[in-house]
Amino acid sequence: MEEKSSSREREEGAANKQVPLLEPRAKVREEQEEDDASSSPSLGRRTWEENKKLWVVAGPSIFTRFSSFGVTVISQAFIGHIGATELAAYALVSTVLMRFSNGILLGMASALETLCGQSYGAKQYHMLGIYLQRSWIILFACSVVLLPVYIFTEPMLIALGQDPKISAVAGTIALWYIPVMFSYVWAFTLQMYLQAQSKNMIITYLAVLNLGLHLTLSWLMTVKFQLGIAGVMGSMVIAMWIPVFGQLAFVFCGGCPLTWTGFSSAAFTDLSAIIKLSLSSGVMLCLELWYNTILVLLTGYMKNAEIALDALSICLNINGWEMMISIGFLAATGVRVANELGAGSARRAKFAIYNVVITSFSIGLVLFVLFLFFRGSLAYIFTESRAVADAVADLSPLLAFSILLNSVQPVLSGVAVGAGWQSVVAYVNITSYYLIGIPLGAVLGYVVGFHVKGIWIGMLLGTLVQTIVLLFITLKTDWEKQVTLIEFFLVVYLTMLSAIFIDEIWTSRTLHNILKYSLPICRW
């Protein structure tokens, strides 16, 4: 027994010496992949098993995002029945201001999705809690920096050439959005932290409560008590903070015993590395979310801007509902790819990608047909104006094609998040959106005279280019090399973290330099 015990201890001790064991781990991985290949079940069985893993994350994620976006759409529906000016102002704030801040916060939070997913796959559970705390620090500081955008919304919109009357109402709405923005610091990070562990049901339950409460409060404050904008926005503030408190209670009260062991001073160490990845993630998603923001701003300069903005905001909100499905798949793809890469399985990571792309595209195709069929009646959910409804019906074919493209493009972005390619995708987004899509849209809208349609067509072409490029990158990637790179990063980074608290010969700075100069070699 003593010999067995000592031999087990020697094996566990060898497993914990991570840096020297890069090569043996690779050999073990190759053997496991060969065993999987030789004893692999049928394609149907593999697809069934993968779909179960996918929907454990995607199902609650989609529903949660539906609920969160539903809060925005419910607010728009109630504000739309207050008046056309209020609806246009809300459209400016929600599609310009909130997309601006959400792009930064959600993008920076997606770095947590990469780190938590890969660490959980590699069974480095204690790191998830440290990464979560670091993200809180970074996102809270970022929110404080963004405050002036909300405080000075009215003069900013007027300076951008927007209608002064609409801008004045938008300034009032923007002030109500400040507590909503701060709720996202915890909401985004907690969701990604829990999704990496497939603990999604608590998020779903809270989302149901959130949506139902907002609908009830909005009706009471707007219809019953006639509080107008203050009633709708006050209801939104309450609804957005309830899931945050619920998720915090779940984590702090023992819902994640493996990954949450309390607050740690390690959260304040090596923030620069997390900031760099967060910035790359932020740029990647900002460039994507701000794309529609520019569409709204360009529309605001046209004649009959109020009708154009109302119609466009309705189309973008309908598109946003469908995007919640795609973003749910984005989150699920990021988790599945990160988990499999962290676990050292390139083969399963590739299969997960193929499966989610086919699943998401199939759903997008069904919605494409449905939105074309119901094009004439959708607008009346949001407005009583015949002119606005006709404008929405005119834009519906473009809306349907946007939905079809959105069923693939966010999933490919999810692959990038799972693999940690945020900086690469940022360059792709700059080229396809801002060097191709927007210039084409401006020419078609203003020079050719297609107006809103022209701007949207140009931007659709930009999205098409981005989708093709991301698909090419995904198909050409050597996933075995990606696994090796991630293993190397986790090994060296964890050793570096240990060096901060343990008096070792190698200092944290030495290990940082090893990581800095070795990663490029590992990539090649």
Secondary structure, DSSP 8 states (H G I E B T S, - for coil): -HHHHHHHHHHHHHHH-TGGGHHHHHHHHHHHHHHHHHT---HHHHHHHHHHHHHHHHHHHHHHHHHHHHHHHHHHHHHHTT-HHHHHHHHHIIIIIHHHHHHHHHHHHHHHHHHHHHHHHTT-THHHHHHHHHHHHHHHHHHHHHHHHHHTHHHHHHHTT--HHHHHHHHHHHHHHHHHHHHHHHHHHHHHHHHHTT--HHHHHHHHHHHHHHHHHHHIIIIIS--HHHHHHHHHHHHHHHHHHHHHHHIIIII-TTT-----GGGGSSHHHHHHHHHHHHHHHHHHHHHHHHHHHHHHTSTTHHHHHHHHHHHHHHHHHHHHHHHHHHHHHHHHHHHHHHTT-HHHHHHHHHHHHHHHHHHHHHHHHHHHHTTTTGGGGT---HHHHHHHHHHHHHHHHHHHHHTTHHHHHHHHHHHT-HHHHHHHHIIIIIIIIHHHHHIIIIIS--HHHHHHHHHHHHHHHHHHHHHHHHHH--HHHHHHHHHHHHHHHHHHHHHHHS--SS-HHHHHHHHHHHHHHHH-
